[in-house]
Amino acid sequence: IRNSLDEIHVVYVDDSTNKIIHSISEDDGETWSNGVTITNNGFPQIDPTLIVTSQDDLYCAFTNLDEVGQFVTLYKYTETSGIWSLITSFINDNYYSKRPLLHVDSSDSPHLFFSYKDDEELDWGVRYYNSALANPSIVAVDAIGTTGDIYKMALDFVDNGGNYSILLLTSYEYEGFICDNWRALHNAA
């Protein structure tokens, strides 16, 4: 992702450590900085996603794999400090979370969507974190009601008011067959 300083920032999984690495290029990708590990929290990490604000702050969300399940974590990087700071982790004994999707709105507020599995009901759904609220929290929970999995999510839109529309690729078993299905999930009129 390119910021206003014309730097290219990437995040990726280091195969040898299973950690999310951040690297910067200042010459259109010809050379790259030494990668910096975003966190050494002790868990393998997958599914990184990255956004940049108009103030050149970066937000990175990714999935952590622990002994019990999976959880999504959100970090922030400021150009002035050059360090990553933990914003929040979505750890809950009642559900697993994964496949984060980030978006920044025109007010520079990050919005985070991630799929989750309710351990009691075995249903998959989507949770939505809106950082623009005074006390950031999960503000919407939409269950998709399948016993399968959410494989991909694509953002249609998110606005400053927290209205959103996303597309989900779900997969589930029906009468012995694996079925894939795209569906829309939104809270906007």
C-alpha positions in Angstrom: 0.0 0.0 0.0 1.4 3.4 -0.9 1.2 6.4 1.5 1.4 10.2 0.7 5.2 10.2 1.1 5.3 7.8 -1.9 6.5 4.9 0.3 5.2 1.4 -0.3 4.4 -0.6 2.8 3.7 -4.3 2.8 2.9 -6.9 5.5 3.4 -10.6 5.0 3.8 -13.8 6.9 7.4 -14.9 7.4 7.3 -18.6 6.7 10.2 -19.4 9.1 8.7 -17.6 12.1 5.0 -17.6 11.3 4.9 -13.9 12.3 3.6 -10.8 10.5 6.4 -8.7 9.0 6.3 -5.0 7.9 8.6 -3.8 5.3 9.0 -0.4 3.4 10.2 0.6 0.0 11.1 4.2 -0.8 12.0 3.5 -4.5 9.0 1.9 -6.0 9.8 -1.6 -4.8 13.4 -1.8 -6.1 14.7 -2.2 -2.6 13.1 -3.0 0.7 13.8 -2.2 4.4 14.7 -5.0 6.7 11.4 -6.5 7.8 10.1 -5.7 11.3 8.0 -8.1 13.2 4.8 -6.4 14.3 4.4 -8.4 17.5 6.1 -11.4 19.2 3.0 -12.4 21.1 3.9 -16.1 21.0 1.2 -17.2 18.5 1.6 -18.1 14.8 -0.1 -15.4 12.7 -1.9 -15.5 9.3 -4.2 -13.4 7.1 -2.6 -10.0 7.4 -4.5 -7.0 6.0 -3.2 -3.4 5.8 -4.7 0.1 5.3 -3.3 3.6 5.3 -5.0 6.8 6.4 -4.6 10.3 4.9 -2.3 11.1 7.8 0.0 8.1 6.8 -1.0 6.0 9.8 -1.1 2.3 9.0 -3.5 -0.2 10.5 -2.8 -4.0 10.3 -5.2 -6.7 11.4 -4.3 -10.4 11.3 -5.4 -13.8 12.8 -3.5 -15.3 15.7 -3.5 -19.1 16.1 -3.4 -20.2 19.7 -3.7 -23.6 21.4 -7.5 -23.2 21.8 -8.5 -21.5 18.6 -8.1 -18.3 16.6 -8.4 -14.6 17.3 -8.1 -11.3 15.4 -5.8 -8.5 16.5 -5.6 -4.9 15.3 -2.4 -2.8 15.4 -1.6 0.8 14.5 1.7 2.2 13.0 2.4 5.9 13.0 4.9 7.4 10.6 6.2 9.8 13.2 7.0 7.1 15.8 7.8 4.3 13.5 6.4 1.7 15.9 3.4 -0.7 15.9 1.0 -0.4 18.9 -1.8 -2.8 19.9 -5.3 -1.3 19.5 -7.3 -4.3 20.5 -7.6 -8.1 20.3 -10.8 -10.0 19.8 -10.3 -12.9 22.2 -13.4 -14.6 23.5 -13.9 -18.1 24.9 -17.3 -18.4 23.1 -16.1 -17.9 19.5 -13.2 -18.1 17.1 -12.4 -15.2 14.8 -10.4 -15.0 11.6 -10.1 -13.5 8.1 -9.9 -9.8 9.0 -11.0 -7.1 6.4 -10.0 -3.4 7.0 -11.3 -0.2 5.5 -10.6 3.5 6.3 -13.4 6.0 5.8 -13.1 9.6 4.7 -12.8 10.7 8.4 -9.7 8.5 8.7 -11.5 6.0 11.0 -10.6 2.4 10.5 -13.4 -0.2 10.3 -12.7 -3.9 10.9 -14.8 -6.8 9.8 -13.9 -10.4 10.7 -15.5 -13.8 10.4 -16.3 -15.7 13.6 -17.6 -19.0 14.7 -19.9 -19.3 17.7 -18.6 -22.4 19.5 -22.0 -23.1 21.0 -24.1 -22.9 17.8 -21.4 -23.9 15.3 -22.6 -21.0 13.1 -20.3 -18.7 11.2 -20.9 -15.0 11.1 -19.3 -11.5 10.7 -18.4 -9.1 13.5 -17.9 -5.4 12.8 -15.6 -3.1 14.9 -16.1 0.6 14.3 -13.1 2.6 15.9 -14.9 5.9 15.5 -17.1 5.3 18.5 -16.2 7.0 21.8 -15.7 3.5 23.3 -14.7 1.3 20.4 -16.4 -2.0 20.5 -18.1 -4.6 18.3 -21.2 -2.8 17.1 -22.9 -5.4 14.9 -23.0 -9.2 14.8 -24.6 -10.8 11.8 -24.9 -14.6 11.7 -24.9 -16.2 8.3 -26.5 -19.4 9.7 -24.5 -22.0 7.9 -22.6 -24.8 9.4 -19.8 -24.3 7.0 -17.2 -21.6 6.8 -16.6 -18.1 5.4 -13.8 -18.4 2.9 -13.5 -14.8 1.5 -15.0 -11.4 2.3 -15.0 -8.5 -0.1 -15.9 -5.0 0.9 -18.6 -3.2 -1.1 -18.6 0.0 1.0 -18.4 1.5 4.5 -19.3 5.1 5.2 -18.6 7.5 8.1 -21.9 6.6 9.7 -21.0 2.9 10.0 -23.2 1.7 7.2 -21.6 -1.2 5.4 -22.1 -3.8 2.7 -19.8 -6.8 2.3 -19.9 -9.9 0.1 -19.2 -13.3 1.6 -18.1 -16.5 -0.1 -19.4 -19.2 2.2 -19.0 -23.0 1.9 -21.2 -25.6 3.5 -22.1 -29.2 3.2 -25.6 -30.1 1.9 -26.6 -33.8 1.4 -23.0 -34.8 1.1 -22.0 -32.1 -1.3 -19.8 -29.1 -0.6 -21.6 -25.9 -1.8 -20.1 -22.5 -2.4 -22.3 -19.5 -2.2 -21.8 -15.7 -2.5 -24.1 -13.6 -0.3 -24.4 -9.9 0.6 -24.4 -8.7 4.2 -25.3 -5.1 4.9 -26.9 -2.7 7.4 -27.6 0.2 5.0 -30.9 1.0 3.5 
